[in-house]
Amino acid sequence: MCQETDILIDRLGKLIQPQDEWSDVFDVVRYAKLCALDTTCKTIMGISAHDQDESEYLEYVTAIERITSILHQRFLTPWLRPEFLFNLSSLGREHARCIKITHAFSDKGHDTISSCFSWTLYLLGQNPEIQELCVQEIEVLLGEKLKEGEEITLRDLNSLEYMERCIKETLRLFPVIPIIGRDLKTPLKIKEHTLIPGTTVVVATYILHRDPKIFPNPEQFDPDRFCESNMKDRNPYAYTPFSVGSRNCIGE
């Protein structure tokens, strides 16, 4: 992970130097995805990948983007929801081709990593005073190691408590799973209403995380929401960025 981070920092550094010659914006998600792909390849499959070379990942990244777009379109198009009709459609055939590409590569969750990383950079950039607190924490806890060029370990990363709060607050505002869908197997009673088995229930995590009764000023980026003192009385189901229950994200 350290090697992949160094490559990413080097690539981003070349884009923003020198500061007085900035002319264009750039999409940080593109670079975050490549870094996440290299990291997951090395961490999960034990192989060194492609030094974040976009040309090596182009077919795979394009397939992932098309699958996401097709699933959104299918969700909004009732006649495409039955598997039989979807498979006969041009979108269904394209979806099958893209799935074959991703299976050949073996998708291991890079997309959620890059999404969280990109939004964290965005929110820190929008809140420089919070970004400065993150920098100070890193300098105090890891400064000597970084100066000596020593490898940063998982224990080191776990010591960055304020950074962790920033990431959790990012996932509150921009959860990697913004909508959770479940099919009921048994009746579910909600106040005076009873939902019958077979009903599809959708939980909008994006909206749940903006409940002002749980998170005052919900649009504000405030990492201190995740201080222990502020979390102790909070319902555990009020914050579910990776879903919840037996089918939550294994990467949590």
LODREN-801711 format. One record per atom (N, C-alpha, C): residue in three letters; x negated, y, z negated. Coordinates in steps of 0.05 Angstrom, whole numbers, plus 5000, padded with zeros to 4 digits. Example, Ala and Ser with C-alpha at 12.3 -4.5 7.8 and 13.67 -1.06 7.14 Angstrom:
Ala473648864844 Ala475449104844 Ala473649344844 Ser474349554858 Ser472749794857 Ser474250014843 
//
This chain:
Met498449765000 Met500050005000 Met498350255000 Cys496150254986 Cys494350484985 Cys493250555012 Gln492450345027 Gln491450385054 Gln493450505072 Glu495950405070 Glu498150515087 Glu498750805080 Thr498650865054 Thr499151135045 Thr496951325055 Asp494451245055 Asp492251405065 Asp492651465095 Ile493551265109 Ile493951305138 Ile496151505143 Leu498351485127 Leu500651665130 Leu499751955123 Ile498351985101 Ile497452255093 Ile495652375115 Asp493952215126 Asp492152315148 Asp493752395172 Arg495852245179 Arg497452305203 Arg499052565198 Leu500252585174 Leu501852825168 Leu500053065166 Gly497553025155 Gly495753255152 Gly494953375179 Lys494653205199 Lys494053305226 Lys496253465238 Leu498753415229 Leu501053555240 Leu501353835228 Ile500353875204 Ile500854125190 Ile498354295187 Gln496154235199 Gln493754385198 Gln493054515225 Pro492054765225 Pro491954945203 Pro494755075198 Gln495255155173 Gln497855255166 Gln498755495181 Asp496855675189 Asp497655915202 Asp498355875231 Glu498255625241 Glu498955575268 Glu501355395271 Trp502955375250 Trp505355215251 Trp507255335272 Ser508255165289 Ser510155265310 Ser512655095312 Asp512454835307 Asp514754665311 Asp515254505286 Val517754425283 Val518454235262 Val517953955273 Phe517753755255 Phe517453485264 Phe519153305246 Asp519853065257 Asp521652885242 Asp519952695225 Val519952745199 Val518352585181 Val519252295179 Val521852245186 Val522951975185 Val521351785203 Arg520651885226 Arg519051725246 Arg516551615233 Tyr515151785219 Tyr512551705206 Tyr513051535181 Ala515251595167 Ala515951435143 Ala516651145151 Lys518051115174 Lys518750845183 Lys516250685190 Leu514450805204 Leu511950665211 Leu510350575187 Cys510250755167 Cys508850695142 Cys510250465128 Ala512950485126 Ala514450275113 Ala514150005127 Leu514150005153 Leu513749765168 Leu511049635162 Asp508949785163 Asp506349685156 Asp506249575128 Thr507449725109 Thr507349645081 Thr508849385077 Thr511249355088 Thr512849115085 Thr511548875098 Cys510248925121 Cys508848705135 Cys506648595117 Lys505148775105 Lys502848695088 Lys503748575062 Thr505748705049 Thr506648615023 Thr508148355023 Ile510048335042 Ile511848105043 Ile510747875059 Met509547935082 Met508647725100 Met505647675098 Gly504147855083 Gly501347805079 Gly499647855104 Ile500548025122 Ile499048075146 Ile498548375149 Ser496248445159 Ser495748725166 Ser497048785193 Ala498449005194 Ala500049055218 Ala498549225238 His499649455245 His498649595268 His497649885262 Asp496849935237 Asp495850205230 Asp497850425239 Gln500450365235 Gln502550555241 Gln502550655270 Asp501850475288 Asp501850525316 Asp504650495327 Glu505850715335 Glu508650715344 Glu509150535368 Ser507250515386 Ser507550355410 Ser507950055404 Glu506749965381 Glu507049685374 Glu509749625362 Tyr511149825352 Tyr513749785339 Tyr516149885355 Leu515550005379 Leu517650145393 Leu520149975398 Glu519849735408 Glu522049565415 Glu523649495390 Tyr522249435368 Tyr523549365343 Tyr525149605331 Val523849835329 Val525150075318 Val527550155334 Thr527350135361 Thr529550205378 Thr531850015373 Ala531249755370 Ala533349555365 Ala534849615338 Ile533249685318 Ile534549745292 Ile536349985294 Glu535550185308 Glu537150425311 Glu539750365327 Arg539550195348 Arg541850125363 Arg543849955346 Ile542749775330 Ile544549605313 Ile546049785294 Thr544749975282 Thr546050165264 Thr548250315278 Ser547650415302 Ser549650565317 Ser552050395325 Ile551550145333 Ile553649965342 Ile555449895318 Leu554249845295 Leu555849775271 Leu557650005263 His556650245265 His558350485259 His560650495278 Gln560050455304 Gln562150465324 Gln564250245320 Arg563350005313 Arg565149785309 Arg566949835285 Phe565749955263 Phe567250015239 Phe569650205245 Leu569150395264 Leu571150595271 Leu573050505293 Thr572650265305 Thr574250175327 Thr575649915319 Pro578249935312 Pro579649695302 Pro579549455320 Trp579749485346 Trp579849255364 Trp577149115368 Leu575049235357 Leu572449115358 Leu571748955333 Arg573548975313 Arg572948845288 Arg573148535289 Pro575148425303 Pro575148125306 Pro572648025320 Glu571347835308 Glu568847735318 Glu569047645347 Phe571247515354 Phe571647405381 Phe571647635402 Leu573147845397 Leu573348065416 Leu570648225417 Phe569448255393 Phe566848395393 Phe564748255409 Asn564647995407 Asn562547835421 Asn562947855451 Leu565447895460 Leu566047915489 Leu565448195500 Ser565248395483 Ser564848665492 Ser561948725499 Ser561448935514 Ser558749015521 Ser557149085496 Leu558449215477 Leu557049275452 Leu556249025437 Gly558048825437 Gly557448575424 Gly555048435436 Arg554948435463 Arg552648305476 Arg550048465471 Glu550248735470 Glu547848885464 Glu546948835435 His548848815417 His548348765389 His546848495386 Ala547748295401 Ala546448035400 Ala543548045410 Arg543048205431 Arg540348235441 Arg538548365421 Cys539648575408 Cys538048725388 Cys537448545364 Ile539348385356 Ile538948195333 Ile536648005339 Lys536547905363 Lys534347725371 Lys531647855368 Ile531548115375 Ile529048265373 Ile528248295344 Thr530148365327 Thr529548405298 Thr528748145285 His530147925292 His529447665280 His526647575288 Ala525847645312 Ala523147575321 Ala521047715305 Phe521747955295 Phe519848115279 Phe520248045249 Ser522647985242 Ser523447925214 Ser523648185198 Asp526148295198 Asp526748545184 Asp526748495154 Lys525148655139 Lys524848615110 Lys525548865094 Gly527249035105 Gly528149255088 Gly526649515091 His525049535113 His523449785116 His525250025119 Asp527649995130 Asp529350225136 Asp530250375111 Thr530950215090 Thr531750345065 Thr529350485052 Ile527050365054 Ile524650495042 Ile524050755056 Ser524150755083 Ser523451005097 Ser525551215093 Ser528151135090 Ser530251325085 Ser529851465058 Cys529351305037 Cys528851425010 Cys526451605010 Phe524251515023 Phe521851665024 Phe522251935038 Ser523651925060 Ser524052175076 Ser525752375061 Trp527952275048 Trp529652465033 Trp528252575009 Thr526452404996 Thr524952504973 Thr523052734982 Leu521652705005 Leu520052915015 Leu521653165021 Tyr523953125032 Tyr525653355039 Tyr526553505014 Leu527453364993 Leu528453494969 Leu526153624953 Leu523853494953 Leu521553624940 Leu520653874955 Gly520853864981 Gly520154104997 Gly522154334992 Gln524654264987 Gln526754464982 Gln526654564953 Asn525154424936 Asn524954504907 Asn522054504899 Pro520554714907 Pro517654714902 Pro516854704873 Glu518554804855 Glu517954794827 Glu517954514816 Ile519754344827 Ile519854064819 Ile517553914832 Gln516853984857 Gln514653864870 Gln512053914855 Glu511754154844 Glu509354224829 Glu509154054804 Leu511353994791 Leu511353824767 Leu510453544774 Cys511253454798 Cys510353184807 Cys507253184811 Val506353404824 Val503453424829 Val501853434803 Gln502853584783 Gln501553604757 Gln501453324743 Glu503653174745 Glu503752914733 Glu501652724745 Ile501452734772 Ile499552564786 Ile496652644778 Glu496152904777 Glu493453004770 Glu492652924742 Val494552934723 Val493952864695 Val493552564692 Leu495352404704 Leu495252114699 Leu493351964718 Leu493152064743 Leu491551914763 Leu489252074775 Gly488852324765 Gly486852494776 Gly484152374778 Glu483252254756 Glu480552134755 Glu480251904775 Lys482251744776 Lys482151514795 Lys482051614824 Leu483651814830 Leu483751924857 Leu481052054864 Lys479852194844 Lys477352324849 Lys475052124854 Glu475251894840 Glu473151694843 Glu473751494866 Gly476051534879 Gly476751364902 Gly477551084893 Glu478451054868 Glu479250794858 Glu482050724868 Glu482650464870 Glu485250384880 Glu487350434859 Ile489650524869 Ile491950574851 Ile493550314848 Thr494050234824 Thr495449984818 Thr498450024813 Leu499849804812 Leu502749824805 Leu503149934778 Arg501449874759 Arg501649984732 Arg501250284733 Asp499450384749 Asp499050674752 Asp501650804762 Leu502850684783 Leu505250794794 Leu507550794774 Asn507750584758 Asn509850564738 Asn509550774716 Ser507150884713 Ser506651094693 Ser507751364701 Leu508451404727 Leu509351664737 Leu512351694731 Glu512951754706 Glu515751764698 Glu517351984711 Tyr516152224714 Tyr517652444727 Tyr518052384756 Met516152274769 Met516452194797 Met518751994801 Glu518851804782 Glu521051614783 Glu523751744780 Arg523951944763 Arg526452084760 Arg527152234786 Cys525152344799 Cys525652474825 Cys526752284846 Ile525552044846 Ile526551844866 Ile529351754859 Lys529951714834 Lys532651644826 Lys534651864833 Glu533852104829 Glu535652334836 Glu536052354866 Thr533952294881 Thr534252284910 Thr536252074919 Leu536051834906 Leu537951614912 Leu540751674903 Arg541051854884 Arg543751934876 Arg544952104898 Leu543452294908 Leu544452474929 Leu544652344956 Phe542752174962 Phe542652034988 Phe542251734984 Pro544251594974 Pro543951304969 Pro543351154995 Val541650954994 Val540950795017 Val543350635026 Ile545250585008 Ile547650445015 Ile550050635009 Pro550750805028 Pro552751015022 Pro555550905020 Ile556150665031 Ile558750545030 Ile558450245024 Ile560050145005 Ile560049864998 Ile562749755005 Gly562849535020 Gly565349405027 Gly565549125015 Arg567849055003 Arg568248794992 Arg571048694998 Asp571348435005 Asp573948305009 Asp574848174983 Leu577248244974 Leu578248134949 Leu578947834952 Lys578147674933 Lys578847394932 Lys581047344912 Thr581347524892 Thr583447494872 Thr584847764870 Pro587247774858 Pro588648034855 Pro587048224837 Leu587148484844 Leu585748684828 Leu587648904820 Lys587948944794 Lys589849144784 Lys588349394777 Ile589149624789 Ile588049884783 Ile590250064774 Lys590350114748 Lys592650254735 Lys595250114742 Glu597150264756 Glu599750134761 Glu599849994788 His597549994803 His597449874829 His595949604828 Thr596849414844 Thr595549154846 Thr594749104875 Leu592249054880 Leu591248994907 Leu591248684910 Ile592248594933 Ile592548304937 Ile590048194949 Pro589647934946 Pro587347804958 Pro587347844989 Gly584947875000 Gly584647925029 Gly584448215035 Thr584948385015 Thr584648675019 Thr581648755020 Thr580948925039 Thr578249025040 Thr578049285023 Val576349275003 Val575949504986 Val573349644993 Val573449904997 Val571050055004 Val570450254981 Val567950234971 Val567050424951 Val565050614964 Ala565650864963 Ala563951074976 Ala561951164955 Thr559551034956 Thr557451104936 Thr556651404938 Tyr556651504962 Tyr555851784967 Tyr557751964951 Ile560351904950 Ile562252064935 Ile562052004905 Leu561851744898 Leu561651664870 Leu559351814856 His557151844870 His554851974858 His555152274855 Arg557352384866 Arg557852664864 Arg560252734846 Asp560952554829 Asp563052594810 Asp562152804789 Pro563353034789 Pro562353244771 Pro562853184741 Lys564552994735 Lys564952914707 Lys562552754697 Ile561252624715 Ile558852464708 Ile556252614713 Phe556252764736 Phe553852914744 Phe554653204749 Pro554553374728 Pro555253654731 Pro553553784753 Asn554653984767 Asn553354104790 Asn552153894808 Pro553853724819 Pro552953474832 Pro551153524857 Glu551353754870 Glu549753804894 Glu546953894887 Gln546453964861 Gln543854054853 Gln541953824849 Phe539453864858 Phe537353654855 Phe536153694827 Asp536853514809 Asp535953544781 Asp534953274770 Pro532353224772 Pro531252964763 Pro531752904733 Asp532253114717 Asp532653074689 Asp535252934682 Arg536952894702 Arg539352734698 Arg538552454690 Phe536152374696 Phe535252104691 Phe533252084668 Cys533252294651 Cys531952264625 Cys533452064608 Glu532051924591 Glu533351724575 Glu535651844558 Ser535352084548 Ser537452204532 Ser539952264548 Asn539652324574 Asn541952384591 Asn543252134603 Met541851904601 Met542851664613 Met544251474593 Lys543651514567 Lys544451314547 Lys547451264545 Asp549051474550 Asp552051444548 Asp553351424576 Arg551751404597 Arg552851394624 Arg553751114631 Asn556151094643 Asn557050834652 Asn555150714672 Pro554250464669 Pro552250354688 Pro553250334717 Tyr555950344721 Tyr557050334748 Tyr557450604760 Ala556550814746 Ala556851084757 Ala554551154777 Tyr552450994776 Tyr550151034793 Tyr549350764805 Thr549950724831 Thr549550464843 Thr548250494871 Pro545850604873 Pro544650664900 Pro544050404915 Phe543750174902 Phe543149924915 Phe545449734913 Ser547949834911 Ser550249664906 Ser550049564877 Val551749374870 Val551749274843 Val553048994843 Gly552448834823 Gly553548574821 Gly551848364834 Ser553048134840 Ser551547904851 Ser550547954879 Arg551648154894 Arg550748204921 Arg549348474923 Asn548048554902 Asn546548804904 Asn543948754919 Cys542548974926 Cys540148954942 Cys537948814927 Ile536648614940 Ile534548464926 Ile532048634923 Gly531848854937 Gly529549024935 Gly529649224912 Glu531849224897 Glu532149414875 Glu530049364854 
//
